[in-house]
Amino acid sequence: MPQPTDRLSRIHELLTEAFEPVELQVTDDSAKHAGHAGAAPGGETHYSVTIVSSVFEGLSRVQIQRTVMMVLQKEFDSGLHALSIQAKAP
C-alpha cells in the first residue's frame, strides 16, 4: 500500500492504525502559524488532533500524550513542529 504524500493523511493513517479510534479529527493549523517558530513556507508544520480511543483507558493524560507523540515520531523527525492533542477514552 503506497504511503500518503501529505502529512495530514499520514498522521490520520498512523493514528488510525495505532489506536483504532472511535473519533479522529486531524487539522492542519500551519497557516495560523506563518512567520512563527517552526513554520515552513510549504506548511505542514502545525497540527491539531482530537482522538477518542479505548486504548487510552486507564492511562493518565501525560501517558496518552506520550503515546500519541511516539506514534508520530517520524513526522516530528521530518518537519512536524507542533501538535495540539485532545485525547481521551470513550
PELINWO-V331093 format. One record per residue. RES is the residue in one small letter. SS is DSSP state (alpha for helix, beta for strand, coil for the rest). NEAR is the number of other ideal C-beta (glycine too) atoms within 10 Angstrom. Layout:
[[RES/SS/NEAR] [RES/SS/NEAR]]
This chain:
[[m/coil/4] [p/coil/4] [q/coil/7] [p/coil/13] [t/coil/7] [d/coil/11] [r/alpha/21] [l/alpha/15] [s/alpha/12] [r/alpha/19] [i/alpha/24] [h/alpha/17] [e/alpha/14] [l/alpha/18] [l/alpha/21] [t/alpha/14] [e/alpha/9] [a/alpha/16] [f/alpha/20] [e/coil/11] [p/coil/20] [v/coil/11] [e/beta/10] [l/beta/17] [q/beta/12] [v/beta/20] [t/beta/14] [d/beta/16] [d/coil/14] [s/alpha/22] [a/alpha/9] [k/alpha/11] [h/alpha/16] [a/coil/12] [g/coil/5] [h/coil/12] [a/coil/8] [g/coil/12] [a/coil/17] [a/coil/13] [p/coil/6] [g/coil/9] [g/coil/17] [e/coil/18] [t/coil/22] [h/beta/22] [y/beta/21] [s/beta/15] [v/beta/19] [t/beta/15] [i/beta/22] [v/beta/17] [s/coil/22] [s/alpha/12] [v/alpha/16] [f/alpha/20] [e/coil/10] [g/coil/8] [l/coil/15] [s/coil/9] [r/alpha/11] [v/alpha/8] [q/alpha/11] [i/alpha/20] [q/alpha/14] [r/alpha/12] [t/alpha/17] [v/alpha/21] [m/alpha/14] [m/alpha/10] [v/alpha/15] [l/coil/20] [q/alpha/11] [k/alpha/10] [e/alpha/18] [f/alpha/13] [d/alpha/8] [s/coil/10] [g/coil/13] [l/coil/21] [h/coil/17] [a/beta/16] [l/beta/19] [s/beta/11] [i/beta/17] [q/beta/10] [a/beta/21] [k/beta/14] [a/coil/13] [p/coil/10]]
